[in-house]
Amino acid sequence: MKASLKYVVLFVLLIAQFSPLFSQQELDVETHPATDVYEGWQLSMQLWTFHKYTFMEALDKTASLGISWVEAFPGQKFSDEFPEAKFHHTMSVENRKMAKARLKSLGLKLVNYGVVNLPNDEKECRSVFDFAKEMGIKTIVSEPPEEAFDLIDRLCQEYKINVAIHNHPEPTHYWNPDRVVEMSKGRSKYIGACADIGHWMRSGIKPVDALKKLKGRVISFHFGDLNSFGDKEAHDVIWGSGIGELETVLTEMHRQGFKGVFSVEFEYNWEASVPDIRKSVAFFNKFVAGLKDAQWRSLMDDLTGWTFKEKSWVVADGVLSANGGGDIWTKERFGDFVLNLDFKLEDETNSGVFVRTGSIEKWLHSAIEVQILDSHGKEKINKHDCGAIFDCLEPSKNMVNKPGEWNRYTITCKANKINVVLNGQQIIDMDLDLWSEAHKNPDGTPNKFNTAYKEMSREGHIGLQYHGHPIYYRNIKIKEL
């Protein structure tokens, strides 16, 4: 018995010793992360919201809102470069590769596809499932004929891909949730509902009542709020300002233990909807943060959490910009974290992101700077170019976009490691412990810093640099580790 206890104690000590290593391995530092507030709830964009634009333009608009997930629909014009092409499960290999590359560079993940036809025809259904598998899609949204469900459920289990039954308003086939409940009975876990709560409201059904009936079978949402109830002509409004009782809906899904996708579907003011959608996203994130400890939080809801000279930085339409007068710093200090932000520069812009700044007053020798610079197109890059750890380590690749285009940074600071992803590509993998001597880099080149990076503070303020040039930031979010 004593020997057994001894081995148990040794085992526990070994786990405790190596658990930081395991957690480091589990942290993905090579891609842009999803920045959802509520773990297991994926806030997505149903691209029908932007159907008047191309697929590529719709992705840019989605990224501008700080949304990480995408629900595409069949038939959207692909891009201005390919005016005849459509985003569709039959599109060319070339267009598929382009879509994947653009999604990756923006840090977006394609998670749903629909509403798409799934007939009682195996060849046609397989073409949709094969496309979903190739693109990484987890859920196909459809309104299939009842006679197709045996086939569809078999394919769902084979491909391990969901099919979510969508509802349009009365008198369409699945307008009443009772029919969706009936069609799901006896089926695998891959069959369930795409709960379009706006269409329920147009049909005179309270969303929370329908969701209680569908408990355990809700796979995803087309989410929104309306200006009137039981009215086929009702239109979308800013979430939380309409008649949808969204707080009650979200609370019910929290109670049910739901995990899945909430797709924004804003079908009003088509060409000027982004400001209202931004407010809707803010409503969603703020409310769900109160249901469960938040994974990610915004550092840009307002500027009360920052210190800067008055009027030197301003926020307008979700964009933070320098107005002259110095840098801007978080009041809070951060140690181990993942920082996600977008930035846009102009010709000759020079800026930077400071992390773990020990002293704002003496930032030069107490901060680590991730450089921002107009170095697009430069072939031979160095320790001063965009993506560098300034004066210490050059980026592995020049990934900055040309001036006027948005870029995405993900900066991970954990213990002695600094990792940077720029526009979908990991460009920095730095071990601070290798910088063991002041004014000297491991490769023998000099740097300007009086303190060796190994000795730098492992916590501090985050700062954004104003260096006399126009610079713009948005979607500044942090996840503490």
Long-range contacts (C-beta under 8 A, 24 or more apart in sequence): 20-415, 24-414, 24-415, 24-417, 27-338, 27-412, 27-414, 27-481, 29-412, 29-417, 29-419, 29-421, 29-426, 29-429, 30-419, 30-421, 30-426, 31-104, 31-107, 31-410, 31-421, 31-424, 31-426, 32-106, 32-107, 32-340, 32-408, 32-410, 32-421, 32-424, 33-68, 33-107, 33-338, 33-340, 33-410, 33-479, 34-68, 34-69, 34-109, 35-66, 35-68, 35-295, 35-296, 35-340, 35-475, 35-477, 35-479, 36-68, 36-295, 36-296, 37-284, 37-285, 37-288, 37-289, 37-294, 37-295, 37-296, 37-297, 38-288, 38-289, 38-291, 38-292, 38-294, 38-295, 39-292, 39-295, 40-258, 40-259, 40-260, 41-258, 41-259, 41-260, 41-262, 41-288, 42-68, 42-69, 42-111, 42-260, 42-261, 42-262, 43-67, 43-68, 43-69, 43-262, 43-264, 43-281, 43-284, 43-285, 44-68, 44-69, 44-70, 44-71, 44-111, 44-112, 44-220, 44-261, 44-262, 44-263, 44-264, 45-69, 45-70, 45-71, 45-263, 45-264, 46-71, 46-73, 46-112, 46-222, 46-263, 46-264, 46-265, 47-71, 47-72, 47-73, 47-76, 48-73, 48-265, 48-267, 49-264, 49-265, 49-266, 49-267, 49-273, 49-277, 51-76, 51-270, 52-270, 52-271, 54-78, 54-79, 54-80, 55-79, 55-87, 55-99, 56-80, 56-102, 59-102, 59-103, 59-106, 59-108, 60-106, 60-406, 61-274, 62-106, 62-108, 63-106, 63-107, 63-108, 63-342, 63-406, 63-408, 64-274, 64-318, 64-342, 64-406, 64-474, 64-475, 65-274, 65-277, 65-278, 65-281, 65-318, 65-475, 66-281, 66-298, 66-474, 66-475, 66-477, 67-108, 67-264, 67-281, 68-107, 68-108, 68-109, 69-108, 69-109, 69-110, 69-111, 69-112, 69-261, 69-263, 70-103, 70-108, 70-109, 70-110, 70-111, 70-112, 71-110, 71-111, 71-112, 71-113, 71-114, 71-141, 71-220, 71-261, 71-263, 72-110, 72-112, 72-113, 73-113, 73-114, 73-115, 73-116, 74-113, 74-114, 74-116, 89-113, 89-116, 89-127, 89-128, 89-130, 89-131, 89-132, 90-127, 90-131, 96-134, 96-135, 99-135, 100-135, 104-424, 105-408, 105-423, 105-424, 106-408, 106-424, 107-340, 107-408, 107-410, 107-424, 109-136, 110-135, 110-136, 110-137, 111-136, 111-137, 111-138, 111-139, 111-261, 112-137, 112-138, 112-139, 112-140, 112-141, 112-164, 112-220, 112-261, 112-263, 113-137, 113-139, 113-140, 113-141, 114-139, 114-140, 114-141, 114-142, 114-164, 114-166, 114-194, 115-141, 115-142, 115-143, 115-166, 115-194, 116-140, 116-141, 116-142, 117-142, 117-144, 118-142, 118-144, 118-148, 118-152, 118-163, 119-144, 119-145, 119-148, 120-144, 120-145, 120-147, 120-148, 120-151, 122-151, 122-155, 125-151, 125-152, 125-155, 126-155, 129-155, 129-158, 129-159, 129-161, 132-159, 132-161, 133-159, 133-161, 137-161, 138-162, 139-163, 139-164, 139-194, 139-219, 139-220, 139-260, 139-261, 140-164, 141-166, 141-194, 141-220, 142-166, 143-167, 143-168, 143-172, 143-173, 143-174, 146-183, 149-183, 149-187, 149-191, 152-191, 153-187, 153-188, 153-190, 153-191, 156-188, 156-190, 156-191, 157-188, 157-190, 160-190, 161-190, 162-190, 162-191, 162-192, 162-219, 162-220, 163-190, 163-191, 163-192, 164-192, 164-193, 164-194, 164-219, 164-220, 165-191, 165-192, 165-193, 165-194, 166-194, 166-196, 166-222, 167-193, 167-194, 167-195, 167-196, 167-199, 167-200, 168-196, 168-199, 169-199, 169-202, 169-203, 169-232, 170-202, 170-203, 170-204, 175-199, 175-203, 176-203, 176-205, 177-205, 177-210, 177-213, 177-214, 178-213, 180-214, 180-217, 181-213, 181-214, 181-217, 184-217, 191-217, 192-217, 192-218, 192-219, 193-217, 193-218, 193-219, 194-219, 194-220, 194-221, 194-222, 195-220, 195-221, 195-222, 196-221, 196-222, 196-265, 197-221, 197-222, 197-223, 197-224, 197-244, 197-249, 198-222, 198-223, 198-224, 198-225, 198-226, 198-234, 198-236, 198-244, 198-265, 198-267, 201-226, 201-229, 201-230, 201-234, 201-243, 201-244, 202-226, 202-230, 202-231, 202-232, 202-234, 203-230, 204-229, 204-230, 206-245, 207-244, 207-245, 207-249, 208-245, 208-248, 208-249, 208-252, 211-249, 211-252, 211-253, 211-256, 212-252, 215-256, 216-256, 218-253, 218-256, 218-258, 218-260, 219-260, 219-261, 220-260, 220-261, 220-262, 220-263, 221-260, 221-261, 221-262, 221-263, 222-263, 222-265, 223-262, 223-263, 223-264, 223-265, 224-264, 224-265, 224-266, 224-267, 225-280, 235-267, 235-268, 236-265, 236-266, 236-267, 236-268, 236-276, 237-268, 237-276, 238-276, 238-279, 238-280, 238-283, 239-279, 239-280, 239-283, 239-284, 240-280, 240-283, 240-287, 246-283, 246-287, 247-287, 250-284, 250-287, 250-288, 250-291, 251-291, 254-288, 254-291, 254-292, 275-317, 278-317, 278-318, 295-479, 296-340, 296-477, 296-478, 296-479, 297-477, 297-478, 297-479, 298-475, 298-476, 298-477, 299-330, 299-462, 299-476, 299-477, 299-478, 300-473, 300-474, 300-475, 300-476, 300-477, 303-328, 305-330, 305-331, 305-332, 306-330, 306-331, 307-331, 307-360, 312-466, 313-464, 313-466, 318-474, 318-475, 319-472, 319-473, 319-474, 320-464, 320-472, 320-473, 320-474, 320-476, 321-470, 321-471, 321-472, 321-473, 322-351, 322-464, 322-466, 322-470, 322-471, 324-466, 325-466, 326-466, 327-354, 327-363, 327-463, 327-464, 327-465, 327-466, 328-463, 328-464, 328-466, 329-354, 329-357, 329-360, 329-461, 329-462, 329-463, 330-461, 330-462, 330-463, 331-461, 332-461, 333-459, 333-460, 333-461, 334-413, 334-459, 334-460, 334-461, 334-462, 334-478, 334-480, 335-413, 335-458, 335-459, 335-480, 336-413, 336-414, 336-415, 336-458, 336-480, 336-481, 337-412, 337-413, 337-478, 337-479, 337-480, 337-481, 338-410, 338-411, 338-412, 338-413, 338-478, 338-479, 338-481, 339-409, 339-410, 339-411, 339-412, 339-413, 339-462, 339-476, 339-477, 339-478, 340-408, 340-409, 340-410, 340-411, 340-475, 340-476, 340-477, 340-478, 340-479, 341-408, 341-409, 341-473, 341-474, 341-475, 341-476, 341-477, 342-406, 342-407, 342-408, 342-409, 342-473, 342-474, 342-475, 343-372, 343-406, 343-407, 343-409, 343-471, 343-472, 343-473, 344-404, 344-405, 344-406, 344-407, 344-471, 344-472, 344-473, 345-372, 345-373, 345-374, 345-400, 345-403, 345-407, 345-469, 345-470, 345-471, 345-472, 346-374, 346-403, 346-404, 346-469, 346-470, 346-471, 347-374, 347-403, 348-374, 348-469, 349-373, 349-374, 349-403, 349-467, 349-469, 349-470, 349-471, 350-374, 350-467, 350-468, 350-469, 351-464, 351-465, 351-466, 351-467, 351-469, 351-471, 352-390, 352-464, 352-465, 352-467, 353-409, 353-411, 353-462, 353-463, 353-464, 353-465, 354-461, 354-462, 354-463, 354-464, 354-465, 355-411, 355-413, 355-418, 355-460, 355-462, 356-413, 356-456, 356-457, 356-458, 356-459, 356-460, 356-461, 357-457, 357-460, 357-461, 357-462, 357-463, 358-456, 358-457, 358-460, 359-460, 360-461, 360-463, 363-463, 364-448, 364-449, 365-449, 365-450, 365-451, 366-451, 366-456, 366-457, 366-460, 367-460, 367-461, 367-463, 368-418, 368-453, 368-456, 369-465, 370-409, 370-411, 370-420, 370-428, 372-465, 372-471, 373-400, 374-400, 374-403, 375-400, 376-400, 376-401, 376-402, 376-403, 377-402, 383-441, 383-445, 383-447, 386-422, 387-420, 387-422, 387-427, 387-428, 388-428, 389-418, 389-420, 389-428, 389-430, 391-447, 391-448, 391-449, 392-430, 392-435, 392-441, 392-447, 392-449, 392-453, 393-428, 393-430, 393-441, 395-420, 395-422, 395-427, 395-428, 396-426, 396-427, 396-428, 396-429, 397-425, 397-427, 399-423, 399-424, 399-425, 399-427, 406-474, 414-481, 415-458, 416-454, 432-456
